[in-house]
Amino acid sequence: MMARSAARNDLIPLEEERVVVSQLKAGDRAAFATLYQWYNDRVYRQAILPRLGNRELAEDCLRDTWRTVLEKIEQFTLVDRSIFFWIHRIAVNKAMDVHRRLKRDRKIEDAVKDQPVVQQSEQPDRRREVLDTKRDVETSLSRMNERYAMALRMRLVEDRDREECAAALGVTLGNFDVILHRATKAFRKVYPP
């Protein structure tokens, strides 16, 4: 019995653990507090802090570990081994997840740092492109039926409302909508010139 106790590093006797784990599985929160009191410091020092090295991260990880223990206690099977090793495994997994996330975040930060910052003066000058587009639109409009071209200019280029456009063309609002529809179809056939 002495050799076993030394090998288990003075963990709580299995019989005592079994009673507490059974109570915890039955929903007894005091049993959780007991388990926490027994193994919290050991899990922190042995499983989490050495892997993360940062106390703040380690404390967050420890909190997540105990939350997981509470959520998954039903999955724990009583065997001839202390529950500490199950909790320890959960803690190691949580610490490794945090470590991986930090490593991934650092890679992203480094990649962003390596990207050149686009200065305002480096923005592409789009004036030429806009002028070319305007010229192409005007060329296309000049190749269309005059009435259709006029409807498109008033409605889309000058941004007049439909009623004003209909009045300018001397048609009803319904007729203007038909003209505008036909004009857009005709425009698609001639644009780009």
C-alpha positions as CSV (number, residue, x, y, z in Angstrom):
1,M,0.0,0.0,0.0
2,M,2.9,2.3,0.7
3,A,4.5,1.8,-2.7
4,R,1.1,2.5,-4.4
5,S,0.7,5.8,-2.4
6,A,4.1,7.0,-3.4
7,A,3.5,6.1,-7.0
8,R,0.3,8.0,-7.0
9,N,2.1,11.0,-5.6
10,D,-0.1,11.2,-2.5
11,L,-3.4,11.5,-4.4
12,I,-6.6,11.1,-2.5
13,P,-7.5,7.4,-1.8
14,L,-9.5,5.8,-4.6
15,E,-12.4,4.8,-2.3
16,E,-12.7,8.4,-1.2
17,E,-12.6,9.7,-4.8
18,R,-15.3,7.2,-5.8
19,V,-17.7,8.5,-3.2
20,V,-17.1,12.1,-4.3
21,V,-17.4,11.3,-8.0
22,S,-20.6,9.4,-7.5
23,Q,-22.0,12.3,-5.6
24,L,-20.9,14.7,-8.3
25,K,-22.5,12.5,-11.0
26,A,-25.7,12.7,-8.9
27,G,-25.6,16.5,-9.1
28,D,-24.0,17.3,-5.7
29,R,-22.2,20.6,-6.2
30,A,-20.4,20.2,-2.9
31,A,-18.7,17.2,-4.3
32,F,-17.4,19.3,-7.2
33,A,-16.0,21.8,-4.6
34,T,-14.3,18.9,-2.9
35,L,-12.8,17.6,-6.1
36,Y,-11.7,21.1,-7.0
37,Q,-10.0,21.6,-3.6
38,W,-8.2,18.3,-4.0
39,Y,-6.7,18.8,-7.5
40,N,-7.0,22.4,-8.6
41,D,-3.5,23.5,-7.6
42,R,-1.9,20.3,-8.9
43,V,-3.6,20.5,-12.3
44,Y,-2.6,24.2,-12.6
45,R,1.1,23.5,-11.7
46,Q,1.6,20.2,-13.5
47,A,-0.5,20.4,-16.6
48,I,-1.3,24.0,-17.5
49,L,1.3,26.5,-16.4
50,P,4.4,24.7,-17.7
51,R,2.7,24.5,-21.2
52,L,1.6,28.1,-21.4
53,G,4.0,30.0,-19.2
54,N,1.6,32.9,-18.8
55,R,-0.3,33.1,-15.6
56,E,-3.3,34.9,-17.0
57,L,-3.7,32.4,-19.9
58,A,-3.1,29.5,-17.5
59,E,-5.8,30.7,-15.2
60,D,-8.3,31.0,-18.1
61,C,-7.3,27.6,-19.2
62,L,-7.8,26.2,-15.7
63,R,-11.3,27.7,-15.5
64,D,-12.1,26.1,-18.9
65,T,-10.7,22.8,-17.6
66,W,-13.0,22.7,-14.6
67,R,-16.0,23.8,-16.7
68,T,-15.3,20.8,-19.0
69,V,-14.9,18.5,-16.0
70,L,-18.3,19.6,-14.8
71,E,-19.9,19.2,-18.2
72,K,-18.4,15.8,-19.0
73,I,-18.4,14.2,-15.6
74,E,-21.1,11.7,-16.8
75,Q,-18.6,10.4,-19.3
76,F,-16.0,9.6,-16.7
77,T,-15.8,5.9,-15.8
78,L,-14.7,4.8,-12.4
79,V,-11.7,2.6,-12.8
80,D,-8.7,1.5,-10.7
81,R,-7.1,4.9,-11.3
82,S,-7.5,8.4,-9.8
83,I,-9.8,10.9,-11.5
84,F,-6.9,13.2,-11.4
85,F,-5.4,11.7,-14.5
86,W,-8.7,12.3,-16.4
87,I,-8.7,15.9,-15.2
88,H,-5.0,16.2,-16.1
89,R,-5.7,15.0,-19.6
90,I,-8.5,17.5,-20.1
91,A,-6.2,20.3,-18.8
92,V,-3.3,19.3,-21.1
93,N,-5.7,19.3,-24.1
94,K,-7.0,22.7,-23.2
95,A,-3.5,24.1,-22.8
96,M,-2.5,22.7,-26.1
97,D,-5.6,24.3,-27.7
98,V,-4.6,27.6,-26.3
99,H,-1.0,27.2,-27.4
100,R,-2.1,26.3,-31.0
101,R,-4.5,29.3,-31.1
102,L,-1.7,31.7,-29.9
103,K,0.6,30.3,-32.5
104,R,-2.0,30.7,-35.3
105,D,-2.7,34.2,-34.1
106,R,1.0,35.1,-34.2
107,K,1.3,33.8,-37.7
108,I,-1.6,35.9,-38.8
109,E,-0.2,39.0,-37.1
110,D,3.2,38.4,-38.7
111,A,1.6,38.0,-42.1
112,V,-0.4,41.2,-41.6
113,K,2.8,43.1,-40.5
114,D,4.7,41.9,-43.6
115,Q,2.0,43.3,-45.9
116,P,2.9,46.7,-47.3
117,V,0.8,49.5,-46.0
118,V,-1.0,51.3,-48.9
119,Q,-0.5,55.0,-48.5
120,Q,-3.1,57.4,-49.8
121,S,-0.7,58.6,-52.5
122,E,-0.4,55.0,-53.7
123,Q,-4.1,54.6,-54.4
124,P,-4.6,54.0,-58.1
125,D,-5.7,57.0,-60.1
126,R,-9.1,56.0,-61.5
127,R,-9.8,59.3,-63.3
128,R,-8.6,58.0,-66.6
129,E,-10.8,54.9,-66.2
130,V,-13.8,57.0,-65.4
131,L,-13.2,59.3,-68.3
132,D,-12.9,56.2,-70.6
133,T,-16.1,54.8,-69.3
134,K,-18.0,58.0,-69.8
135,R,-16.7,58.3,-73.4
136,D,-17.8,54.7,-74.1
137,V,-21.3,55.4,-72.7
138,E,-21.7,58.5,-74.8
139,T,-20.5,56.7,-77.9
140,S,-22.9,53.9,-77.3
141,L,-25.8,56.3,-76.6
142,S,-25.0,58.1,-79.9
143,R,-25.5,54.8,-81.8
144,M,-29.0,54.3,-80.4
145,N,-32.5,55.5,-81.2
146,E,-32.6,59.1,-80.1
147,R,-35.6,58.6,-77.9
148,Y,-34.1,55.7,-76.1
149,A,-30.8,57.6,-75.6
150,M,-32.7,60.6,-74.2
151,A,-34.6,58.4,-71.8
152,L,-31.4,56.7,-70.5
153,R,-29.6,60.1,-70.2
154,M,-32.4,61.7,-68.2
155,R,-33.1,58.8,-65.9
156,L,-29.7,57.2,-65.3
157,V,-27.1,59.9,-66.1
158,E,-28.9,63.0,-64.9
159,D,-30.8,61.0,-62.2
160,R,-34.2,62.6,-62.8
161,D,-37.3,61.0,-61.4
162,R,-39.6,59.0,-63.6
163,E,-42.4,61.5,-63.7
164,E,-40.1,64.3,-64.9
165,C,-38.6,62.1,-67.6
166,A,-42.1,61.1,-68.8
167,A,-43.2,64.8,-69.0
168,A,-40.0,65.7,-70.9
169,L,-40.7,63.0,-73.5
170,G,-44.4,63.9,-73.6
171,V,-45.7,60.4,-72.6
172,T,-47.5,58.8,-69.7
173,L,-45.6,57.3,-66.8
174,G,-46.4,53.8,-68.0
175,N,-45.2,54.5,-71.5
176,F,-42.0,56.0,-70.1
177,D,-41.3,52.8,-68.2
178,V,-41.8,50.8,-71.4
179,I,-39.4,53.1,-73.3
180,L,-36.8,52.9,-70.5
181,H,-37.0,49.1,-70.5
182,R,-36.6,48.9,-74.3
183,A,-33.8,51.5,-74.1
184,T,-31.8,49.4,-71.6
185,K,-32.1,46.4,-73.8
186,A,-31.0,48.4,-76.8
187,F,-28.0,49.8,-74.8
188,R,-26.8,46.3,-73.9
189,K,-26.5,45.5,-77.6
190,V,-24.2,48.5,-78.3
191,Y,-22.2,48.7,-75.1
192,P,-19.2,48.6,-75.0
193,P,-18.7,50.3,-78.4
